[in-house]
Amino acid sequence: MCTSPGHPDIKSVCIVERSSVLGERQNFLKGNLRIRGHALLAFVKRLTADQSFVLLVPAVVLLLIFFAYPLIQLMKMSVFDPNFTTAHFEKFFSRPVYPRVLFNTVKLTAIVTLLCFIIGYPAAYFLATVRSRIRPFLIFLILLPLWVSILVRSYSWMAVLGREGLINSLLIALGVTTEPIPMLYTTGAVYVAMVQIMLPIMILTSYSVMVEIDNGLIKAARVLGASPFRAFLFVYFPLSLSGARNGSIIIFILSMGFFITPALVGGRKDLMIGNLIVFQIEELLNWGFASAIGLILLVSTVLIVLMLRFILDAATPGAPKRRSKEPV
C-alpha cells in the first residue's frame, strides 16, 4: 500500500468521499427544510391575512379537545391493557353474539333510515309546495320536537305504547279489543320511536333542496307533453334526491349510536351495539373491551357511510338553483 503524497491511502480517500457525500446531504436537507419552512410560513400568512380565520380557532380547539383527544384515547385503550394486545378485537370476532349485535344495529339503522325517507320525503314535498303564508307555522311544528331531549321523547312513547297507555286505552274504549295489545318492548316500538326522533332531520334536509328547485323545469316538461306524474318522476324527483341523500347519511350516523331509545322501548332482541358498550362500562367495568367495540362501531359506520355516499352520489344529480329575480 502506497502512502506517498502521489499515492494517497485508500482509507483516506474513502473518508474524504464520505465527508463530501454527507456534506451534500446536509446541504440538501437544509435547503429542503428551508423551502418547506418558507412554504409553511407563506401558508400561515395566507390564513392569518384573512381575519375570518380567527373565527375557526374556537371550533378547531373544541374539536381537538373533545373529539381528537378522546378518539386517540379510545384507540389507545383498545390495544393497550396495559401492554400492546389485540385480545379485545379477537374476543369480539371470536364470539358470534357480538357480530350479531353489530349486524342487528346496522339492520335496524338501515330500516329506520328507509322509513324516514318514505315518510319524510312526501312531507318535505308538501312543505315546499304549500302556500308560503302557512309554511313558517309548519316549519315551527317540525322543529318543535327537536327542542325536547331524546330521553323525554323516548319516555313519552312508553306512556303511549304501554299496556295502559293511550293507544291501548283507546282501542279498548272503542271495543276493538278486550285485552291490551303488547306494543311496548318490541322491535316495532323501537322503529316507531326512532323514526319519530329522526324524522324532522329528513324533512328539513329534503325541504332545503326542494325549495331551491326551479319550477320552470317542471313546466317545461309539461309543455313537452309529460304527464304530471312523469314530470315529477323524471325531473323533480332526481333533482330533489340530494337533500334526501344528506338526510339519510345524517340519520344513519346518528342512529348507529342509539342506546337510550332501544333500552327503554325495545326488548331483549333489540340490543344495539351502543347498549353493549354501556353494559361493558357500567356493569363489567371493562373499559378496554368497550373501547374496542366503540372503535369497531366507528370504523363500521365510516365504511358504510362512504359506500352509501358513493352509491347515492352516483344516482343523484345536483339540483339547479332557482333563477334569480334580479335583472341581469
Buried (B, 14 or more C-beta within 10 A) or exposed (E): EEEEEEEEEEEEEEEEEEEEEEEEEEEEEEEEEEEEEEEEEEEEEEEEEEEEEEEEEEEEEEEEEEEEEEEEEBBEBBBEBEEEEEEBBEBBEEEEEBEEBBEBBBEBBBBBBBBBBEBBBEBBBEBBEEEEEEBEEBBEEBEEEEEEEBEEBBBBBBEBBBEEBEBBEEBBEEEEEEEBEEBBBBBEBBBBBBBBBBBBBBBBBBBBBBBBBBEEBBEEBBEEEBEEEEBBEEBBBEBBBBBBBBBBBBBBBBBBBBBBBBBBBBBEEBBBBBBBBBBBBEEEEBBBBBBBBBBBBBEBBEEBBEEBBEEBEEEBEEBEEEEEEEEE
